[in-house]
Amino acid sequence: MEIQGLAKFVIVAGIVLTIVGVLMLLSPKLPFIGKLPGDFYFKKDGVSFYFPLATSIIVSIVLSLVIS
């Protein structure tokens, strides 16, 4: 990989990480993120498991639309 290609990759990765960081900071203020009907949360004997299926699908659809 040439140096210009590597530089572009690092810049894009930095922008993506910045956007993810901002979304993580704002996520507690968005009431629907992680609390949709298709998100699964199980708690038993002090062990909890959370699988945000519906949130993941919606995020995937939105990202696919934005990228394309």
Secondary structure, DSSP 8 states (H G I E B T S, - for coil): --HHHHHHHHHHHHHHHHHHHHHHHHGGG-TTTT-STTEEEEEETTEEEEEEHHHHHHHHHHHHHHH-
